[in-house]
Every structure is written in C-alpha cells, then in structure tokens.
Amino acid sequence: MDSPLSKLGESMIDEAITNGSLNPPPKDTPLDLEAYFRTPEAWRGAHSMLKSNGFAPPEIEFLREAAELEESLATISCPDQRRELRNRIDQYCVRFRLATERLR
C-alpha cells in the first residue's frame, strides 16, 4: 500500500510533467547509476537532489576550490602569499580526503 506521502509525491511529479516544468528523459536514454550506488545509502537521496539541481557534493566542491586556488598560485610571486595560498589548498585537499573516506 502506498503511503500518503508517496501519493502526494507522485501527484506532484505528474502535475510537473503536465505543466511542462519537468521533462522526463527520452525512453531509450541509458541511466548511469554507478555513482548513485557508490554513494552510501543514507546519502543517496540528498546527493541525487543536489546533482539534479546543478550542485556538486561537498567533496567535489573541495576539489574545485583547490583547483581554482592552484591556478591563482601561478600568478602570485610574494612568498608569504604563496605560503598562505598553499596552506588553503592543502586544507581543501585534506577536507576532500576526509569526505571521501567517510563514503567508504
């Protein structure tokens, strides 16, 4: 038996499809569920919502931030500023490693 919440969700999806704000993929579109099943079960719903709305999981944001800082590092000549920037890059890398370690 469907719960009232799932019935409400299905009706909202049907309404969104009807009014054109949600377009399901074409019938023959292959689904890549590898990343979905690599994500811990408790986090799958949240990660799916973030991804479908254009947001990356936190661990990917850490990598993006580190990469942007690496690009800035090439333009800075002051040793103190370079050291500070390198520390920030290292912090993002540590955060990334910790976040991915929690996924295991």
C-alpha positions as CSV (number, residue, x, y, z in Angstrom):
1,M,0.0,0.0,0.0
2,D,1.3,3.4,-0.9
3,S,1.8,5.9,1.8
4,P,0.1,9.3,1.7
5,L,3.5,10.9,1.2
6,S,4.4,8.8,-1.8
7,K,0.9,9.5,-3.3
8,L,1.5,13.2,-2.8
9,G,4.9,13.0,-4.4
10,E,3.6,11.1,-7.4
11,S,0.8,13.6,-7.9
12,M,3.3,16.5,-7.7
13,I,5.5,14.8,-10.3
14,D,2.5,14.1,-12.6
15,E,1.5,17.8,-12.2
16,A,5.0,19.0,-13.1
17,I,5.1,16.8,-16.2
18,T,1.7,18.0,-17.2
19,N,2.6,21.7,-16.9
20,G,6.0,21.3,-18.6
21,S,8.2,22.1,-15.6
22,L,9.6,18.6,-15.5
23,N,10.5,16.7,-18.6
24,P,11.4,13.0,-18.2
25,P,14.3,11.7,-20.3
26,P,13.5,10.0,-23.6
27,K,12.6,6.4,-23.3
28,D,15.9,5.0,-24.7
29,T,18.1,7.2,-22.5
30,P,20.6,4.9,-20.7
31,L,20.9,5.5,-16.9
32,D,24.3,5.6,-15.3
33,L,23.7,4.5,-11.8
34,E,27.3,3.7,-10.8
35,A,27.9,6.9,-8.9
36,Y,24.4,6.6,-7.3
37,F,25.2,3.1,-5.9
38,R,28.7,4.1,-4.8
39,T,27.2,6.7,-2.5
40,P,26.2,5.4,0.9
41,E,22.5,4.6,1.1
42,A,21.8,7.2,3.7
43,W,23.2,10.0,1.4
44,R,21.8,8.9,-1.9
45,G,18.6,11.0,-1.8
46,A,20.4,14.2,-0.9
47,H,23.2,13.7,-3.4
48,S,20.6,12.9,-6.2
49,M,18.7,16.1,-5.4
50,L,21.9,18.2,-5.3
51,K,23.1,16.8,-8.6
52,S,19.8,17.1,-10.4
53,N,19.6,20.8,-9.3
54,G,23.1,21.7,-10.5
55,F,25.0,21.4,-7.2
56,A,28.0,19.2,-6.6
57,P,28.5,17.1,-3.5
58,P,30.8,18.8,-0.9
59,E,33.8,16.6,-1.7
60,I,33.7,17.7,-5.4
61,E,33.4,21.3,-4.3
62,F,36.6,20.9,-2.2
63,L,38.4,19.7,-5.3
64,R,37.1,22.6,-7.4
65,E,38.2,25.1,-4.8
66,A,41.6,23.6,-4.6
67,A,42.0,23.6,-8.4
68,E,40.9,27.3,-8.5
69,L,43.5,28.2,-5.9
70,E,46.2,26.2,-7.7
71,E,45.5,28.4,-10.8
72,S,45.9,31.6,-8.6
73,L,49.1,30.3,-7.2
74,A,50.8,30.6,-10.6
75,T,50.2,34.4,-10.6
76,I,51.5,35.2,-7.1
77,S,55.2,35.9,-6.6
78,C,55.2,37.0,-2.9
79,P,56.5,34.1,-0.8
80,D,54.2,34.9,2.1
81,Q,51.1,35.0,-0.1
82,R,52.2,31.8,-1.8
83,R,52.6,30.0,1.5
84,E,49.2,31.2,2.7
85,L,47.6,30.0,-0.6
86,R,49.4,26.7,-0.4
87,N,48.0,26.2,3.1
88,R,44.5,26.8,1.9
89,I,45.0,24.4,-1.0
90,D,46.2,21.8,1.5
91,Q,43.2,22.3,3.7
92,Y,40.8,21.7,0.8
93,C,42.7,18.5,-0.1
94,V,42.5,17.3,3.5
95,R,38.8,18.0,3.6
96,F,38.4,16.1,0.3
97,R,40.2,13.1,1.7
98,L,38.2,13.1,4.9
99,A,34.9,13.4,2.9
100,T,35.8,10.6,0.6
101,E,37.0,8.5,3.5
102,R,33.5,8.8,5.1
103,L,31.9,7.5,1.9
104,R,33.7,4.2,2.3
